[in-house]
Amino acid sequence: MPAIEIRDLSKSFRAHAGWGQLLSPGRQQPALAGITMTVPAGQIFGLLGPNGAGKTTLIKVLAGLILPDGGHASINGKDIVSESLAVRQSIGVVYGDERSFYWRLSLLENLRFYASLYRLPASLAETRIADLLARLDLQSVARVRMHALSSGMKQRAAIARGLIHDPPVLFLDEPTRALDPVATHELHRLVRERVADQGRTVLIATNTMREAEELCDRVTLINHGANIFTGSIGQLRERTHDAIVYRLVIGGGQDGWPRGLRAIAGIQSVSVSGEAVRQLEVTMDPKASALPIMMRYLVEQGAEIQTCTRHARTLDEIFRELVQGTGREVLQAAR
């Protein structure tokens, strides 16, 4: 049985132009437009998309904080609407801009308070808290007031609170949003090694491809509330590998050779910068054998090829293309 099953889930909010339309029905702005995805049990699964894509809305719907307009979703076989209490008891939620701690209380006092909300017996709560403090390297700050903790420590504290009732499913909504690179690296390590263990399922919402690659077994990419892709980061790279880019440094050469370069079959675009020494960026069709033809042409034109390197598109470039729509046709064609 999958940990999370979502079928055609939709949610819209009223969009108002100003105070004058506050009481009018208003236009419906879709936040989720028929999301369908399955998260296998025991995986770290990424919900990847730009700001405003619908990631937080989807997590709030799954957590029972917002009712969906249509569709169906279940967590560990429990319907999120008709069995919402059972669902909430089986999940933990951690937000990247966590503000619901009691800042004048210590971390230990906060964890004891939230354990009481889950009605954990005192002895079990103390055992859980001790385990989480050790697991998340928080023992040294257990008696420090929350307001005095660093951003990284506060985020670890939020994860500890999300795990206080030992849920089989944990939602992380952009958990590294306010963290520096060092704290981000440490949090990734803790999630991999000490949170996603013993078969726990982790759904992490993020807007960075690098975070998804470092943490996630699989991802669903969404934009404007709709699915674009589901699979591993490796599969995403393969399906969007629609062009090869070479970067060259060229010296000399006859006049007009860039124009002839653009006429070679299989070369999609050529950009040239510099004067005495030219920097070229050449985009080629991967199905064509344009590279040897291009090299021979440049030599024939008297150009001195100083360097030629193949440029692999970064994850951020792939992500940007997909959410801007330029890569959507590639994904559709690959399916």
MARSE-191229 format. One record per residue (C-alpha): x, y, z; residue in three letters. Coordinates in steps of 0.001 Angstrom, whole numbers. Last residue first. Example, Ala and Ser with C-alpha at 12.3 -4.5 7.8 and 13.67 -1.06 7.14 Angstrom:
% residues 2
{xx: 13670 yy: -1060 zz: 7140 residuo: SER};
{xx: 12300 yy: -4500 zz: 7800 residuo: ALA};
END
This chain:
% residues 335
{xx: 6170 yy: 9909 zz: -22534 residuo: ARG};
{xx: 9189 yy: 11440 zz: -24222 residuo: ALA};
{xx: 7169 yy: 13728 zz: -26478 residuo: ALA};
{xx: 5284 yy: 15203 zz: -23544 residuo: GLN};
{xx: 8521 yy: 15784 zz: -21639 residuo: LEU};
{xx: 10123 yy: 17554 zz: -24603 residuo: VAL};
{xx: 7009 yy: 19641 zz: -25162 residuo: GLU};
{xx: 7147 yy: 20796 zz: -21529 residuo: ARG};
{xx: 10724 yy: 21989 zz: -21792 residuo: GLY};
{xx: 10064 yy: 25558 zz: -22859 residuo: THR};
{xx: 7179 yy: 25974 zz: -20439 residuo: GLY};
{xx: 8762 yy: 28422 zz: -18038 residuo: GLN};
{xx: 8572 yy: 25795 zz: -15302 residuo: VAL};
{xx: 10411 yy: 23276 zz: -17445 residuo: LEU};
{xx: 13108 yy: 25580 zz: -18743 residuo: GLU};
{xx: 13902 yy: 26925 zz: -15271 residuo: ARG};
{xx: 14192 yy: 23428 zz: -13817 residuo: PHE};
{xx: 16545 yy: 22314 zz: -16578 residuo: ILE};
{xx: 18705 yy: 25401 zz: -16046 residuo: GLU};
{xx: 18701 yy: 24852 zz: -12276 residuo: ASP};
{xx: 19743 yy: 21246 zz: -12753 residuo: LEU};
{xx: 22735 yy: 22443 zz: -14734 residuo: THR};
{xx: 23082 yy: 21882 zz: -18431 residuo: ARG};
{xx: 26158 yy: 19894 zz: -19306 residuo: ALA};
{xx: 28653 yy: 21912 zz: -21330 residuo: HIS};
{xx: 30993 yy: 20048 zz: -23670 residuo: ARG};
{xx: 34385 yy: 21649 zz: -23889 residuo: THR};
{xx: 36460 yy: 22892 zz: -26814 residuo: CYS};
{xx: 39642 yy: 24861 zz: -26203 residuo: THR};
{xx: 42238 yy: 26681 zz: -28323 residuo: GLN};
{xx: 40801 yy: 26001 zz: -31757 residuo: ILE};
{xx: 42855 yy: 28133 zz: -34151 residuo: GLU};
{xx: 40663 yy: 29204 zz: -37039 residuo: ALA};
{xx: 42017 yy: 29085 zz: -40591 residuo: GLY};
{xx: 38605 yy: 28573 zz: -42206 residuo: GLN};
{xx: 39512 yy: 24960 zz: -43037 residuo: GLU};
{xx: 40237 yy: 24376 zz: -39360 residuo: VAL};
{xx: 36797 yy: 25766 zz: -38417 residuo: LEU};
{xx: 35081 yy: 23573 zz: -41012 residuo: TYR};
{xx: 36834 yy: 20435 zz: -39778 residuo: ARG};
{xx: 35753 yy: 21132 zz: -36219 residuo: MET};
{xx: 32147 yy: 21806 zz: -37251 residuo: MET};
{xx: 31937 yy: 18625 zz: -39343 residuo: ILE};
{xx: 33406 yy: 16617 zz: -36462 residuo: PRO};
{xx: 30752 yy: 18059 zz: -34067 residuo: LEU};
{xx: 27696 yy: 17896 zz: -36340 residuo: ALA};
{xx: 26914 yy: 14206 zz: -36073 residuo: SER};
{xx: 23152 yy: 14731 zz: -35627 residuo: ALA};
{xx: 20869 yy: 13021 zz: -33094 residuo: LYS};
{xx: 22077 yy: 15234 zz: -30231 residuo: PRO};
{xx: 20985 yy: 18373 zz: -32165 residuo: ASP};
{xx: 23650 yy: 20954 zz: -31486 residuo: MET};
{xx: 24019 yy: 24201 zz: -29530 residuo: THR};
{xx: 27267 yy: 26120 zz: -30079 residuo: VAL};
{xx: 28615 yy: 28619 zz: -27573 residuo: GLU};
{xx: 31631 yy: 30398 zz: -28990 residuo: LEU};
{xx: 34211 yy: 32633 zz: -27329 residuo: GLN};
{xx: 36326 yy: 34533 zz: -29850 residuo: ARG};
{xx: 39899 yy: 35758 zz: -29387 residuo: VAL};
{xx: 40745 yy: 38859 zz: -31378 residuo: ALA};
{xx: 37125 yy: 40045 zz: -31032 residuo: GLU};
{xx: 34973 yy: 38669 zz: -28203 residuo: GLY};
{xx: 31556 yy: 37034 zz: -28252 residuo: SER};
{xx: 29885 yy: 34532 zz: -30569 residuo: VAL};
{xx: 26568 yy: 32697 zz: -30160 residuo: SER};
{xx: 25706 yy: 29781 zz: -32434 residuo: VAL};
{xx: 22357 yy: 28004 zz: -32656 residuo: SER};
{xx: 20780 yy: 24742 zz: -33802 residuo: GLN};
{xx: 23740 yy: 23038 zz: -35433 residuo: ILE};
{xx: 22516 yy: 19753 zz: -36924 residuo: GLY};
{xx: 23198 yy: 20681 zz: -40541 residuo: ALA};
{xx: 25961 yy: 23296 zz: -40844 residuo: ILE};
{xx: 24596 yy: 26714 zz: -41884 residuo: ALA};
{xx: 25326 yy: 28344 zz: -38515 residuo: ARG};
{xx: 29015 yy: 27643 zz: -38980 residuo: LEU};
{xx: 28980 yy: 29385 zz: -42360 residuo: GLY};
{xx: 27775 yy: 32582 zz: -40712 residuo: ARG};
{xx: 30376 yy: 32292 zz: -37953 residuo: PRO};
{xx: 33081 yy: 31949 zz: -40662 residuo: TRP};
{xx: 32398 yy: 35373 zz: -42149 residuo: GLY};
{xx: 35929 yy: 36723 zz: -42145 residuo: ASP};
{xx: 38676 yy: 34128 zz: -42089 residuo: GLN};
{xx: 39993 yy: 32623 zz: -38855 residuo: GLY};
{xx: 42029 yy: 33904 zz: -35923 residuo: GLY};
{xx: 41660 yy: 32500 zz: -32411 residuo: GLY};
{xx: 38796 yy: 30369 zz: -31131 residuo: ILE};
{xx: 37685 yy: 29473 zz: -27587 residuo: VAL};
{xx: 34916 yy: 26893 zz: -27658 residuo: LEU};
{xx: 31848 yy: 26013 zz: -25621 residuo: ARG};
{xx: 29784 yy: 23044 zz: -26742 residuo: TYR};
{xx: 26082 yy: 22578 zz: -25951 residuo: VAL};
{xx: 24153 yy: 19391 zz: -26655 residuo: ILE};
{xx: 20370 yy: 19504 zz: -27063 residuo: ALA};
{xx: 17158 yy: 17663 zz: -26112 residuo: ASP};
{xx: 18282 yy: 16077 zz: -22868 residuo: HIS};
{xx: 15024 yy: 16885 zz: -21107 residuo: THR};
{xx: 13909 yy: 13300 zz: -20715 residuo: ARG};
{xx: 17336 yy: 12099 zz: -19615 residuo: GLU};
{xx: 17799 yy: 14786 zz: -16949 residuo: ARG};
{xx: 14332 yy: 14087 zz: -15530 residuo: LEU};
{xx: 15116 yy: 10374 zz: -15477 residuo: GLN};
{xx: 18228 yy: 11092 zz: -13423 residuo: GLY};
{xx: 16221 yy: 13319 zz: -11057 residuo: ILE};
{xx: 13939 yy: 10347 zz: -10464 residuo: SER};
{xx: 10341 yy: 10207 zz: -11667 residuo: GLY};
{xx: 7169 yy: 12291 zz: -11929 residuo: THR};
{xx: 6768 yy: 15164 zz: -14395 residuo: PHE};
{xx: 4587 yy: 18177 zz: -15198 residuo: ILE};
{xx: 1797 yy: 17768 zz: -12665 residuo: ASN};
{xx: -583 yy: 20707 zz: -12259 residuo: ALA};
{xx: -1081 yy: 23423 zz: -9621 residuo: GLY};
{xx: 439 yy: 26225 zz: -11702 residuo: HIS};
{xx: 3656 yy: 24200 zz: -11804 residuo: ASN};
{xx: 4362 yy: 20744 zz: -10415 residuo: ILE};
{xx: 7404 yy: 18458 zz: -10545 residuo: LEU};
{xx: 6920 yy: 15150 zz: -8771 residuo: THR};
{xx: 10133 yy: 13760 zz: -7369 residuo: VAL};
{xx: 11818 yy: 10425 zz: -6686 residuo: ARG};
{xx: 14458 yy: 9047 zz: -4305 residuo: ASP};
{xx: 14928 yy: 12536 zz: -2879 residuo: CYS};
{xx: 17643 yy: 14102 zz: -759 residuo: LEU};
{xx: 20612 yy: 15394 zz: -2754 residuo: GLU};
{xx: 18803 yy: 15658 zz: -6095 residuo: GLU};
{xx: 15780 yy: 17417 zz: -4584 residuo: ALA};
{xx: 18022 yy: 19878 zz: -2757 residuo: GLU};
{xx: 19889 yy: 20632 zz: -5984 residuo: ARG};
{xx: 16655 yy: 21089 zz: -7919 residuo: MET};
{xx: 15590 yy: 23923 zz: -5643 residuo: THR};
{xx: 11954 yy: 24904 zz: -5067 residuo: ASN};
{xx: 11292 yy: 22398 zz: -2318 residuo: THR};
{xx: 8444 yy: 20419 zz: -782 residuo: ALA};
{xx: 9649 yy: 17326 zz: 1085 residuo: ILE};
{xx: 7471 yy: 14247 zz: 1547 residuo: LEU};
{xx: 9174 yy: 11854 zz: 3971 residuo: VAL};
{xx: 8021 yy: 8261 zz: 4472 residuo: THR};
{xx: 9334 yy: 6440 zz: 7564 residuo: ARG};
{xx: 10552 yy: 2881 zz: 6964 residuo: GLY};
{xx: 12799 yy: 2646 zz: 10021 residuo: GLN};
{xx: 14802 yy: 5635 zz: 8842 residuo: ASP};
{xx: 13943 yy: 8829 zz: 7012 residuo: ALA};
{xx: 14699 yy: 11004 zz: 10041 residuo: VAL};
{xx: 18181 yy: 9977 zz: 11183 residuo: ARG};
{xx: 20412 yy: 9380 zz: 8158 residuo: GLU};
{xx: 18770 yy: 11154 zz: 5238 residuo: ARG};
{xx: 16992 yy: 13913 zz: 7174 residuo: VAL};
{xx: 20010 yy: 14463 zz: 9427 residuo: LEU};
{xx: 22383 yy: 14731 zz: 6478 residuo: ARG};
{xx: 20100 yy: 17179 zz: 4679 residuo: HIS};
{xx: 19912 yy: 19273 zz: 7859 residuo: LEU};
{xx: 23707 yy: 19375 zz: 8083 residuo: GLU};
{xx: 24060 yy: 20478 zz: 4467 residuo: HIS};
{xx: 21444 yy: 23198 zz: 4939 residuo: THR};
{xx: 23153 yy: 24432 zz: 8113 residuo: ALA};
{xx: 26428 yy: 24784 zz: 6201 residuo: VAL};
{xx: 24781 yy: 26419 zz: 3174 residuo: PRO};
{xx: 22872 yy: 29025 zz: 5259 residuo: ASP};
{xx: 19321 yy: 28302 zz: 6375 residuo: LEU};
{xx: 16134 yy: 30335 zz: 5924 residuo: ALA};
{xx: 14428 yy: 28169 zz: 3283 residuo: ARG};
{xx: 16002 yy: 24887 zz: 4422 residuo: THR};
{xx: 12746 yy: 23200 zz: 5500 residuo: PRO};
{xx: 10851 yy: 24074 zz: 2295 residuo: GLU};
{xx: 7690 yy: 22319 zz: 3564 residuo: ASP};
{xx: 8738 yy: 19052 zz: 5216 residuo: LEU};
{xx: 5886 yy: 16550 zz: 5578 residuo: PHE};
{xx: 6513 yy: 13432 zz: 7696 residuo: LEU};
{xx: 4701 yy: 10096 zz: 7349 residuo: VAL};
{xx: 4946 yy: 7113 zz: 9741 residuo: PRO};
{xx: 4397 yy: 9450 zz: 12723 residuo: PRO};
{xx: 6489 yy: 8973 zz: 15902 residuo: ASP};
{xx: 4397 yy: 11232 zz: 18190 residuo: HIS};
{xx: 7310 yy: 13653 zz: 18770 residuo: ILE};
{xx: 8399 yy: 13475 zz: 15106 residuo: LEU};
{xx: 7089 yy: 16894 zz: 14027 residuo: GLY};
{xx: 8387 yy: 18373 zz: 17291 residuo: ARG};
{xx: 11864 yy: 17037 zz: 16582 residuo: ALA};
{xx: 11644 yy: 18409 zz: 13034 residuo: ILE};
{xx: 10752 yy: 21832 zz: 14411 residuo: ALA};
{xx: 13687 yy: 21638 zz: 16822 residuo: ALA};
{xx: 15989 yy: 20868 zz: 13910 residuo: ARG};
{xx: 14650 yy: 23993 zz: 12198 residuo: GLN};
{xx: 15213 yy: 26051 zz: 15336 residuo: LYS};
{xx: 18779 yy: 24731 zz: 15539 residuo: MET};
{xx: 19503 yy: 25837 zz: 11998 residuo: GLY};
{xx: 17983 yy: 29257 zz: 12555 residuo: SER};
{xx: 20118 yy: 29735 zz: 15659 residuo: SER};
{xx: 18576 yy: 29333 zz: 19100 residuo: LEU};
{xx: 18125 yy: 32234 zz: 21529 residuo: ALA};
{xx: 14384 yy: 32681 zz: 20870 residuo: HIS};
{xx: 13796 yy: 29034 zz: 21763 residuo: MET};
{xx: 15086 yy: 29322 zz: 25301 residuo: ARG};
{xx: 18044 yy: 27022 zz: 25965 residuo: VAL};
{xx: 17388 yy: 23944 zz: 28116 residuo: ARG};
{xx: 17689 yy: 21408 zz: 25263 residuo: ALA};
{xx: 20571 yy: 23277 zz: 23617 residuo: VAL};
{xx: 23385 yy: 20743 zz: 24200 residuo: SER};
{xx: 21067 yy: 17782 zz: 23616 residuo: GLN};
{xx: 19987 yy: 18968 zz: 20170 residuo: LEU};
{xx: 22045 yy: 16659 zz: 17939 residuo: ASP};
{xx: 18989 yy: 15487 zz: 15976 residuo: LEU};
{xx: 19098 yy: 11864 zz: 17158 residuo: ARG};
{xx: 20102 yy: 12781 zz: 20707 residuo: ALA};
{xx: 17337 yy: 15328 zz: 21199 residuo: LEU};
{xx: 14932 yy: 12975 zz: 19445 residuo: LEU};
{xx: 15725 yy: 10039 zz: 21741 residuo: ASP};
{xx: 15462 yy: 12142 zz: 24900 residuo: ALA};
{xx: 12139 yy: 13555 zz: 23712 residuo: ILE};
{xx: 10747 yy: 10109 zz: 22907 residuo: ARG};
{xx: 11739 yy: 8702 zz: 26303 residuo: THR};
{xx: 10346 yy: 11735 zz: 28131 residuo: GLU};
{xx: 7076 yy: 11463 zz: 26183 residuo: ALA};
{xx: 6784 yy: 7734 zz: 26923 residuo: LEU};
{xx: 7169 yy: 8368 zz: 30676 residuo: SER};
{xx: 4687 yy: 11251 zz: 30627 residuo: ALA};
{xx: 2018 yy: 9336 zz: 28695 residuo: PRO};
{xx: 1489 yy: 10867 zz: 25249 residuo: LEU};
{xx: -1713 yy: 12839 zz: 24957 residuo: ARG};
{xx: -760 yy: 14265 zz: 21534 residuo: TYR};
{xx: -1168 yy: 17723 zz: 23023 residuo: LEU};
{xx: 990 yy: 16577 zz: 25945 residuo: SER};
{xx: 3864 yy: 15830 zz: 23557 residuo: ALA};
{xx: 3536 yy: 19399 zz: 22298 residuo: TYR};
{xx: 4067 yy: 20763 zz: 25797 residuo: PHE};
{xx: 6989 yy: 18450 zz: 26565 residuo: ARG};
{xx: 8654 yy: 19482 zz: 23305 residuo: LEU};
{xx: 8257 yy: 23152 zz: 24155 residuo: ASN};
{xx: 9653 yy: 22690 zz: 27657 residuo: GLU};
{xx: 12712 yy: 20907 zz: 26257 residuo: LEU};
{xx: 13297 yy: 23636 zz: 23674 residuo: LEU};
{xx: 13154 yy: 26249 zz: 26418 residuo: SER};
{xx: 10183 yy: 28534 zz: 26834 residuo: LEU};
{xx: 10288 yy: 32213 zz: 25973 residuo: ARG};
{xx: 9848 yy: 31495 zz: 22250 residuo: TRP};
{xx: 6722 yy: 29399 zz: 22509 residuo: TYR};
{xx: 6998 yy: 27658 zz: 19174 residuo: PHE};
{xx: 4518 yy: 28469 zz: 16428 residuo: SER};
{xx: 6742 yy: 30499 zz: 14139 residuo: ARG};
{xx: 8258 yy: 27943 zz: 11738 residuo: GLU};
{xx: 9297 yy: 29532 zz: 8454 residuo: ASP};
{xx: 10445 yy: 26341 zz: 6741 residuo: GLY};
{xx: 7422 yy: 24365 zz: 7873 residuo: TYR};
{xx: 7422 yy: 20923 zz: 9509 residuo: VAL};
{xx: 4374 yy: 18642 zz: 9511 residuo: VAL};
{xx: 4052 yy: 15246 zz: 11173 residuo: GLY};
{xx: 1573 yy: 12616 zz: 10061 residuo: ILE};
{xx: -283 yy: 9597 zz: 11470 residuo: SER};
{xx: -2487 yy: 11357 zz: 14035 residuo: GLN};
{xx: -3575 yy: 13871 zz: 11414 residuo: ARG};
{xx: -4709 yy: 11037 zz: 9122 residuo: VAL};
{xx: -6706 yy: 9313 zz: 11855 residuo: ALA};
{xx: -8488 yy: 12591 zz: 12580 residuo: LEU};
{xx: -9101 yy: 13257 zz: 8874 residuo: SER};
{xx: -10903 yy: 9998 zz: 8196 residuo: GLU};
{xx: -13694 yy: 11310 zz: 5927 residuo: SER};
{xx: -11545 yy: 14077 zz: 4440 residuo: VAL};
{xx: -7956 yy: 12765 zz: 4212 residuo: ILE};
{xx: -9117 yy: 9229 zz: 3423 residuo: ASP};
{xx: -7013 yy: 6678 zz: 5313 residuo: LYS};
{xx: -5111 yy: 4050 zz: 3290 residuo: GLY};
{xx: -1696 yy: 5035 zz: 4629 residuo: ASN};
{xx: -2502 yy: 8594 zz: 3622 residuo: ILE};
{xx: -5400 yy: 9054 zz: 1233 residuo: SER};
{xx: -6356 yy: 11586 zz: -1422 residuo: ALA};
{xx: -9403 yy: 12035 zz: -3622 residuo: HIS};
{xx: -10586 yy: 14569 zz: -6168 residuo: GLY};
{xx: -12540 yy: 17762 zz: -5708 residuo: GLY};
{xx: -12717 yy: 21061 zz: -3900 residuo: ASP};
{xx: -10125 yy: 20073 zz: -1314 residuo: PRO};
{xx: -10580 yy: 20971 zz: 2371 residuo: LEU};
{xx: -7714 yy: 22895 zz: 3953 residuo: ILE};
{xx: -5883 yy: 22094 zz: 7208 residuo: LEU};
{xx: -6350 yy: 18342 zz: 6823 residuo: GLY};
{xx: -2629 yy: 17576 zz: 6491 residuo: ALA};
{xx: -3055 yy: 16471 zz: 2867 residuo: LEU};
{xx: -4785 yy: 19761 zz: 2030 residuo: VAL};
{xx: -2083 yy: 21765 zz: 3812 residuo: LYS};
{xx: 631 yy: 19844 zz: 1957 residuo: ILE};
{xx: -1070 yy: 20506 zz: -1393 residuo: LEU};
{xx: -1439 yy: 24212 zz: -623 residuo: THR};
{xx: 2246 yy: 24392 zz: 309 residuo: THR};
{xx: 3291 yy: 22900 zz: -3037 residuo: LYS};
{xx: 845 yy: 24840 zz: -5231 residuo: GLY};
{xx: 3211 yy: 26300 zz: -7851 residuo: ALA};
{xx: 3323 yy: 29702 zz: -6155 residuo: GLY};
{xx: 7085 yy: 29653 zz: -5665 residuo: ASN};
{xx: 8628 yy: 27278 zz: -8172 residuo: PRO};
{xx: 8125 yy: 23498 zz: -8110 residuo: GLY};
{xx: 9349 yy: 20221 zz: -6662 residuo: LEU};
{xx: 7452 yy: 17901 zz: -4357 residuo: LEU};
{xx: 10219 yy: 15467 zz: -3482 residuo: GLY};
{xx: 9781 yy: 11956 zz: -2107 residuo: PHE};
{xx: 12039 yy: 10462 zz: 535 residuo: ILE};
{xx: 10796 yy: 6886 zz: 347 residuo: GLN};
{xx: 9580 yy: 4423 zz: 2981 residuo: GLY};
{xx: 6095 yy: 3913 zz: 1598 residuo: ALA};
{xx: 5604 yy: 4715 zz: -2076 residuo: PRO};
{xx: 4298 yy: 8195 zz: -2928 residuo: VAL};
{xx: 1645 yy: 8219 zz: -5644 residuo: THR};
{xx: 662 yy: 11256 zz: -7679 residuo: MET};
{xx: -2301 yy: 12960 zz: -9349 residuo: THR};
{xx: -2869 yy: 16720 zz: -9087 residuo: ILE};
{xx: -6024 yy: 17908 zz: -10868 residuo: GLY};
{xx: -5519 yy: 21659 zz: -10897 residuo: ALA};
{xx: -4338 yy: 22695 zz: -7459 residuo: LEU};
{xx: -4129 yy: 26435 zz: -6721 residuo: ALA};
{xx: -6918 yy: 27403 zz: -9110 residuo: PRO};
{xx: -7993 yy: 31081 zz: -8938 residuo: GLN};
{xx: -11775 yy: 31459 zz: -8816 residuo: GLN};
{xx: -12964 yy: 34957 zz: -9751 residuo: ARG};
{xx: -14992 yy: 36903 zz: -7238 residuo: GLY};
{xx: -18194 yy: 35964 zz: -5443 residuo: PRO};
{xx: -18652 yy: 39559 zz: -4249 residuo: SER};
{xx: -18291 yy: 40487 zz: -571 residuo: LEU};
{xx: -14645 yy: 41609 zz: -754 residuo: LEU};
{xx: -15006 yy: 43100 zz: -4221 residuo: GLN};
{xx: -14646 yy: 46735 zz: -3161 residuo: GLY};
{xx: -11764 yy: 45794 zz: -892 residuo: TRP};
{xx: -9574 yy: 44944 zz: -3887 residuo: GLY};
{xx: -9065 yy: 42852 zz: -7031 residuo: ALA};
{xx: -10266 yy: 39658 zz: -5426 residuo: HIS};
{xx: -9230 yy: 36093 zz: -6269 residuo: ALA};
{xx: -11317 yy: 33380 zz: -4652 residuo: ARG};
{xx: -9373 yy: 30216 zz: -3975 residuo: PHE};
{xx: -9304 yy: 26953 zz: -5907 residuo: SER};
{xx: -8455 yy: 23368 zz: -4934 residuo: LYS};
{xx: -8188 yy: 20208 zz: -6994 residuo: SER};
{xx: -7013 yy: 16636 zz: -6438 residuo: LEU};
{xx: -7221 yy: 14363 zz: -9495 residuo: ASP};
{xx: -6070 yy: 11275 zz: -7570 residuo: ARG};
{xx: -3573 yy: 11360 zz: -4706 residuo: ILE};
{xx: -2220 yy: 8288 zz: -2892 residuo: GLU};
{xx: 282 yy: 8706 zz: -63 residuo: ILE};
{xx: 2017 yy: 5914 zz: 1868 residuo: ALA};
{xx: 1453 yy: 3423 zz: -925 residuo: PRO};
{xx: 0 yy: 0 zz: 0 residuo: MET};
END
